[in-house]
Each structure stands twice: as structure tokens, then as C-alpha cells.
Amino acid sequence: DLTEELSIPQLPELLQQFLFQMDHPDDPQEMYNIPLVECPQYNGKIQVFNSASATFFVL
């Protein structure tokens, strides 16, 4: 589970609050003050695709 892999137990709540902010961009409340009952529920799957890039140059 992504919550355990990232060691962020509050990830589901953070996602709900983030979705609220996306739906209500003009709401002046701080994200952590938004009651979870007002936030949209998300029960879907989240996929993570790791990637990396590097750029090298000569001085």
C-alpha cells in the first residue's frame, strides 16, 4: 500500500483535503482546517511510475 511504502499514514486524509482545494480554489481555509466530512472521498487506485533523468556537461 502506498501509505506504508511512503511512510505517510495520513495520506488518504491529505488526498481528500487536496481534492477539496482543487474543487474550491477560492476557499480561504488552510488545508489542515478543512473538515474531512466536507472533502470528496477517493477510494480509487493510485499508481506511481518511478523515473529518473540526468544531464551531464563538461566545464
Gaussian input, Z-matrix of N, CA and C with variables (Angstrom, degrees):
# hf/3-21g

backbone

0 1
 N
 C     1     B1
 C     2     B2     1     A1
 N     3     B3     2     A2     1     D1
 C     4     B4     3     A3     2     D2
 C     5     B5     4     A4     3     D3
 N     6     B6     5     A5     4     D4
 C     7     B7     6     A6     5     D5
 C     8     B8     7     A7     6     D6
 N     9     B9     8     A8     7     D7
 C    10    B10     9     A9     8     D8
 C    11    B11    10    A10     9     D9
 N    12    B12    11    A11    10    D10
 C    13    B13    12    A12    11    D11
 C    14    B14    13    A13    12    D12
 N    15    B15    14    A14    13    D13
 C    16    B16    15    A15    14    D14
 C    17    B17    16    A16    15    D15
 N    18    B18    17    A17    16    D16
 C    19    B19    18    A18    17    D17
 C    20    B20    19    A19    18    D18
 N    21    B21    20    A20    19    D19
 C    22    B22    21    A21    20    D20
 C    23    B23    22    A22    21    D21
 N    24    B24    23    A23    22    D22
 C    25    B25    24    A24    23    D23
 C    26    B26    25    A25    24    D24
 N    27    B27    26    A26    25    D25
 C    28    B28    27    A27    26    D26
 C    29    B29    28    A28    27    D27
 N    30    B30    29    A29    28    D28
 C    31    B31    30    A30    29    D29
 C    32    B32    31    A31    30    D30
 N    33    B33    32    A32    31    D31
 C    34    B34    33    A33    32    D32
 C    35    B35    34    A34    33    D33
 N    36    B36    35    A35    34    D34
 C    37    B37    36    A36    35    D35
 C    38    B38    37    A37    36    D36
 N    39    B39    38    A38    37    D37
 C    40    B40    39    A39    38    D38
 C    41    B41    40    A40    39    D39
 N    42    B42    41    A41    40    D40
 C    43    B43    42    A42    41    D41
 C    44    B44    43    A43    42    D42
 N    45    B45    44    A44    43    D43
 C    46    B46    45    A45    44    D44
 C    47    B47    46    A46    45    D45
 N    48    B48    47    A47    46    D46
 C    49    B49    48    A48    47    D47
 C    50    B50    49    A49    48    D48
 N    51    B51    50    A50    49    D49
 C    52    B52    51    A51    50    D50
 C    53    B53    52    A52    51    D51
 N    54    B54    53    A53    52    D52
 C    55    B55    54    A54    53    D53
 C    56    B56    55    A55    54    D54
 N    57    B57    56    A56    55    D55
 C    58    B58    57    A57    56    D56
 C    59    B59    58    A58    57    D57
 N    60    B60    59    A59    58    D58
 C    61    B61    60    A60    59    D59
 C    62    B62    61    A61    60    D60
 N    63    B63    62    A62    61    D61
 C    64    B64    63    A63    62    D62
 C    65    B65    64    A64    63    D63
 N    66    B66    65    A65    64    D64
 C    67    B67    66    A66    65    D65
 C    68    B68    67    A67    66    D66
 N    69    B69    68    A68    67    D67
 C    70    B70    69    A69    68    D68
 C    71    B71    70    A70    69    D69
 N    72    B72    71    A71    70    D70
 C    73    B73    72    A72    71    D71
 C    74    B74    73    A73    72    D72
 N    75    B75    74    A74    73    D73
 C    76    B76    75    A75    74    D74
 C    77    B77    76    A76    75    D75
 N    78    B78    77    A77    76    D76
 C    79    B79    78    A78    77    D77
 C    80    B80    79    A79    78    D78
 N    81    B81    80    A80    79    D79
 C    82    B82    81    A81    80    D80
 C    83    B83    82    A82    81    D81
 N    84    B84    83    A83    82    D82
 C    85    B85    84    A84    83    D83
 C    86    B86    85    A85    84    D84
 N    87    B87    86    A86    85    D85
 C    88    B88    87    A87    86    D86
 C    89    B89    88    A88    87    D87
 N    90    B90    89    A89    88    D88
 C    91    B91    90    A90    89    D89
 C    92    B92    91    A91    90    D90
 N    93    B93    92    A92    91    D91
 C    94    B94    93    A93    92    D92
 C    95    B95    94    A94    93    D93
 N    96    B96    95    A95    94    D94
 C    97    B97    96    A96    95    D95
 C    98    B98    97    A97    96    D96
 N    99    B99    98    A98    97    D97
 C   100   B100    99    A99    98    D98
 C   101   B101   100   A100    99    D99
 N   102   B102   101   A101   100   D100
 C   103   B103   102   A102   101   D101
 C   104   B104   103   A103   102   D102
 N   105   B105   104   A104   103   D103
 C   106   B106   105   A105   104   D104
 C   107   B107   106   A106   105   D105
 N   108   B108   107   A107   106   D106
 C   109   B109   108   A108   107   D107
 C   110   B110   109   A109   108   D108
 N   111   B111   110   A110   109   D109
 C   112   B112   111   A111   110   D110
 C   113   B113   112   A112   111   D111
 N   114   B114   113   A113   112   D112
 C   115   B115   114   A114   113   D113
 C   116   B116   115   A115   114   D114
 N   117   B117   116   A116   115   D115
 C   118   B118   117   A117   116   D116
 C   119   B119   118   A118   117   D117
 N   120   B120   119   A119   118   D118
 C   121   B121   120   A120   119   D119
 C   122   B122   121   A121   120   D120
 N   123   B123   122   A122   121   D121
 C   124   B124   123   A123   122   D122
 C   125   B125   124   A124   123   D123
 N   126   B126   125   A125   124   D124
 C   127   B127   126   A126   125   D125
 C   128   B128   127   A127   126   D126
 N   129   B129   128   A128   127   D127
 C   130   B130   129   A129   128   D128
 C   131   B131   130   A130   129   D129
 N   132   B132   131   A131   130   D130
 C   133   B133   132   A132   131   D131
 C   134   B134   133   A133   132   D132
 N   135   B135   134   A134   133   D133
 C   136   B136   135   A135   134   D134
 C   137   B137   136   A136   135   D135
 N   138   B138   137   A137   136   D136
 C   139   B139   138   A138   137   D137
 C   140   B140   139   A139   138   D138
 N   141   B141   140   A140   139   D139
 C   142   B142   141   A141   140   D140
 C   143   B143   142   A142   141   D141
 N   144   B144   143   A143   142   D142
 C   145   B145   144   A144   143   D143
 C   146   B146   145   A145   144   D144
 N   147   B147   146   A146   145   D145
 C   148   B148   147   A147   146   D146
 C   149   B149   148   A148   147   D147
 N   150   B150   149   A149   148   D148
 C   151   B151   150   A150   149   D149
 C   152   B152   151   A151   150   D150
 N   153   B153   152   A152   151   D151
 C   154   B154   153   A153   152   D152
 C   155   B155   154   A154   153   D153
 N   156   B156   155   A155   154   D154
 C   157   B157   156   A156   155   D155
 C   158   B158   157   A157   156   D156
 N   159   B159   158   A158   157   D157
 C   160   B160   159   A159   158   D158
 C   161   B161   160   A160   159   D159
 N   162   B162   161   A161   160   D160
 C   163   B163   162   A162   161   D161
 C   164   B164   163   A163   162   D162
 N   165   B165   164   A164   163   D163
 C   166   B166   165   A165   164   D164
 C   167   B167   166   A166   165   D165
 N   168   B168   167   A167   166   D166
 C   169   B169   168   A168   167   D167
 C   170   B170   169   A169   168   D168
 N   171   B171   170   A170   169   D169
 C   172   B172   171   A171   170   D170
 C   173   B173   172   A172   171   D171
 N   174   B174   173   A173   172   D172
 C   175   B175   174   A174   173   D173
 C   176   B176   175   A175   174   D174

   B1=1.4571
   B2=1.5326
   B3=1.3197
   B4=1.4638
   B5=1.5271
   B6=1.3221
   B7=1.4637
   B8=1.5196
   B9=1.3244
   B10=1.4659
   B11=1.5241
   B12=1.3350
   B13=1.4642
   B14=1.5267
   B15=1.3264
   B16=1.4629
   B17=1.5263
   B18=1.3317
   B19=1.4742
   B20=1.5286
   B21=1.3430
   B22=1.4682
   B23=1.5301
   B24=1.3430
   B25=1.4665
   B26=1.5304
   B27=1.3258
   B28=1.4647
   B29=1.5299
   B30=1.3257
   B31=1.4680
   B32=1.5335
   B33=1.3330
   B34=1.4781
   B35=1.5324
   B36=1.3305
   B37=1.4627
   B38=1.5275
   B39=1.3260
   B40=1.4656
   B41=1.5233
   B42=1.3145
   B43=1.4653
   B44=1.5232
   B45=1.3275
   B46=1.4649
   B47=1.5240
   B48=1.3278
   B49=1.4600
   B50=1.5268
   B51=1.3190
   B52=1.4651
   B53=1.5278
   B54=1.3352
   B55=1.4668
   B56=1.5238
   B57=1.3407
   B58=1.4640
   B59=1.5261
   B60=1.3298
   B61=1.4658
   B62=1.5226
   B63=1.3193
   B64=1.4631
   B65=1.5296
   B66=1.3368
   B67=1.4689
   B68=1.5274
   B69=1.3376
   B70=1.4662
   B71=1.5333
   B72=1.3298
   B73=1.4750
   B74=1.5310
   B75=1.3294
   B76=1.4617
   B77=1.5238
   B78=1.3306
   B79=1.4648
   B80=1.5332
   B81=1.3412
   B82=1.4677
   B83=1.5308
   B84=1.3284
   B85=1.4641
   B86=1.5284
   B87=1.3253
   B88=1.4593
   B89=1.5252
   B90=1.3179
   B91=1.4567
   B92=1.5252
   B93=1.3230
   B94=1.4615
   B95=1.5277
   B96=1.3294
   B97=1.4627
   B98=1.5236
   B99=1.3112
   B100=1.4620
   B101=1.5279
   B102=1.3323
   B103=1.4721
   B104=1.5292
   B105=1.3197
   B106=1.4627
   B107=1.5220
   B108=1.3384
   B109=1.4663
   B110=1.5260
   B111=1.3375
   B112=1.4660
   B113=1.5251
   B114=1.3114
   B115=1.4632
   B116=1.5237
   B117=1.3364
   B118=1.4646
   B119=1.5276
   B120=1.3157
   B121=1.4660
   B122=1.5176
   B123=1.3266
   B124=1.4599
   B125=1.5170
   B126=1.3227
   B127=1.4580
   B128=1.5206
   B129=1.3167
   B130=1.4562
   B131=1.5186
   B132=1.3028
   B133=1.4525
   B134=1.5291
   B135=1.3170
   B136=1.4558
   B137=1.5200
   B138=1.3170
   B139=1.4587
   B140=1.5198
   B141=1.3116
   B142=1.4548
   B143=1.5184
   B144=1.3178
   B145=1.4532
   B146=1.5234
   B147=1.3119
   B148=1.4609
   B149=1.5228
   B150=1.3109
   B151=1.4590
   B152=1.5283
   B153=1.2863
   B154=1.4599
   B155=1.5214
   B156=1.3059
   B157=1.4591
   B158=1.5217
   B159=1.2983
   B160=1.4621
   B161=1.5207
   B162=1.3113
   B163=1.4563
   B164=1.5248
   B165=1.3036
   B166=1.4570
   B167=1.5235
   B168=1.3127
   B169=1.4549
   B170=1.5230
   B171=1.2906
   B172=1.4632
   B173=1.5210
   B174=1.3093
   B175=1.4685
   B176=1.5025
   A1=108.66
   A2=116.41
   A3=122.27
   A4=111.75
   A5=116.69
   A6=121.11
   A7=110.93
   A8=116.43
   A9=120.70
   A10=111.34
   A11=116.76
   A12=120.39
   A13=111.65
   A14=116.37
   A15=120.95
   A16=113.10
   A17=116.69
   A18=122.42
   A19=111.30
   A20=114.97
   A21=121.22
   A22=107.06
   A23=117.45
   A24=119.75
   A25=114.10
   A26=117.67
   A27=120.92
   A28=112.50
   A29=118.40
   A30=122.07
   A31=113.41
   A32=120.10
   A33=118.56
   A34=112.87
   A35=116.77
   A36=120.25
   A37=110.88
   A38=117.21
   A39=120.51
   A40=111.04
   A41=116.21
   A42=120.59
   A43=110.63
   A44=117.39
   A45=120.81
   A46=110.82
   A47=116.68
   A48=120.37
   A49=111.25
   A50=117.06
   A51=121.03
   A52=110.50
   A53=117.23
   A54=120.58
   A55=111.25
   A56=117.00
   A57=120.35
   A58=109.98
   A59=116.02
   A60=119.59
   A61=112.14
   A62=117.75
   A63=120.76
   A64=110.62
   A65=116.67
   A66=121.10
   A67=112.42
   A68=117.53
   A69=122.67
   A70=109.98
   A71=117.99
   A72=120.06
   A73=114.46
   A74=118.06
   A75=120.36
   A76=113.19
   A77=117.45
   A78=121.34
   A79=108.38
   A80=117.94
   A81=120.21
   A82=114.91
   A83=117.99
   A84=120.48
   A85=111.82
   A86=115.36
   A87=120.17
   A88=107.65
   A89=116.40
   A90=121.23
   A91=111.80
   A92=117.52
   A93=120.88
   A94=113.10
   A95=118.48
   A96=121.84
   A97=113.11
   A98=117.76
   A99=121.07
   A100=108.87
   A101=117.96
   A102=119.73
   A103=110.56
   A104=116.54
   A105=120.55
   A106=112.71
   A107=117.94
   A108=119.64
   A109=111.45
   A110=117.81
   A111=121.88
   A112=112.26
   A113=116.68
   A114=121.53
   A115=111.30
   A116=116.79
   A117=119.73
   A118=110.78
   A119=115.07
   A120=121.11
   A121=109.29
   A122=116.18
   A123=120.37
   A124=107.80
   A125=115.75
   A126=120.97
   A127=111.62
   A128=116.63
   A129=121.02
   A130=112.33
   A131=114.40
   A132=121.96
   A133=109.24
   A134=116.18
   A135=121.90
   A136=107.01
   A137=115.65
   A138=119.98
   A139=109.36
   A140=115.74
   A141=122.28
   A142=108.16
   A143=116.21
   A144=122.06
   A145=107.52
   A146=116.05
   A147=120.71
   A148=110.04
   A149=115.46
   A150=120.46
   A151=108.26
   A152=115.00
   A153=120.01
   A154=108.82
   A155=115.39
   A156=119.84
   A157=107.86
   A158=115.86
   A159=121.18
   A160=108.70
   A161=115.09
   A162=121.20
   A163=107.81
   A164=115.87
   A165=121.43
   A166=109.00
   A167=115.97
   A168=120.01
   A169=108.95
   A170=116.03
   A171=122.56
   A172=108.60
   A173=115.14
   A174=119.86
   A175=110.86
   D1=140.05
   D2=-174.73
   D3=-61.78
   D4=-36.63
   D5=178.77
   D6=-57.72
   D7=-44.44
   D8=179.83
   D9=-73.13
   D10=-41.46
   D11=-178.33
   D12=-61.23
   D13=-38.46
   D14=-179.78
   D15=-89.63
   D16=-7.34
   D17=-177.41
   D18=57.82
   D19=44.17
   D20=177.49
   D21=-125.85
   D22=85.33
   D23=-175.93
   D24=-61.60
   D25=-25.41
   D26=-178.63
   D27=-90.34
   D28=12.78
   D29=-177.31
   D30=-54.82
   D31=-44.69
   D32=179.27
   D33=-59.67
   D34=-40.72
   D35=179.10
   D36=-68.26
   D37=-39.99
   D38=177.81
   D39=-62.47
   D40=-38.44
   D41=177.93
   D42=-64.66
   D43=-43.27
   D44=178.05
   D45=-60.13
   D46=-44.98
   D47=-179.42
   D48=-66.84
   D49=-37.72
   D50=176.18
   D51=-61.71
   D52=-45.24
   D53=179.47
   D54=-62.56
   D55=-36.81
   D56=176.42
   D57=-60.67
   D58=-46.10
   D59=-179.69
   D60=-63.61
   D61=-34.31
   D62=178.11
   D63=-68.44
   D64=-35.07
   D65=178.78
   D66=-79.07
   D67=-24.50
   D68=-176.11
   D69=-130.75
   D70=67.75
   D71=-174.67
   D72=-64.13
   D73=-21.21
   D74=-178.42
   D75=-95.34
   D76=0.73
   D77=179.17
   D78=-69.05
   D79=125.85
   D80=-175.58
   D81=-78.32
   D82=-8.31
   D83=-177.60
   D84=-64.26
   D85=143.71
   D86=171.20
   D87=-70.99
   D88=148.91
   D89=-175.37
   D90=-54.93
   D91=-42.05
   D92=-176.48
   D93=-72.83
   D94=-10.91
   D95=178.17
   D96=-94.67
   D97=-4.81
   D98=-177.80
   D99=-79.17
   D100=120.07
   D101=178.24
   D102=-62.73
   D103=136.06
   D104=-177.30
   D105=-61.67
   D106=-26.56
   D107=179.01
   D108=-67.00
   D109=-20.31
   D110=177.92
   D111=-89.52
   D112=-9.69
   D113=-175.79
   D114=-90.83
   D115=147.97
   D116=176.29
   D117=-66.35
   D118=145.51
   D119=176.30
   D120=-86.56
   D121=141.79
   D122=173.92
   D123=-132.61
   D124=116.78
   D125=-178.96
   D126=-117.52
   D127=11.99
   D128=-178.47
   D129=-79.19
   D130=-177.96
   D131=-179.67
   D132=-92.81
   D133=144.11
   D134=175.25
   D135=-115.85
   D136=126.49
   D137=178.43
   D138=-109.42
   D139=140.29
   D140=179.37
   D141=-119.17
   D142=130.58
   D143=177.49
   D144=-117.03
   D145=108.75
   D146=-179.56
   D147=-77.18
   D148=139.38
   D149=175.78
   D150=-152.57
   D151=163.10
   D152=178.49
   D153=-148.35
   D154=155.17
   D155=173.99
   D156=-143.74
   D157=153.19
   D158=179.00
   D159=-139.40
   D160=145.84
   D161=176.75
   D162=-125.62
   D163=128.47
   D164=179.70
   D165=-117.57
   D166=144.49
   D167=175.38
   D168=-147.88
   D169=158.63
   D170=-178.24
   D171=-100.63
   D172=136.29
   D173=177.22
   D174=-90.71

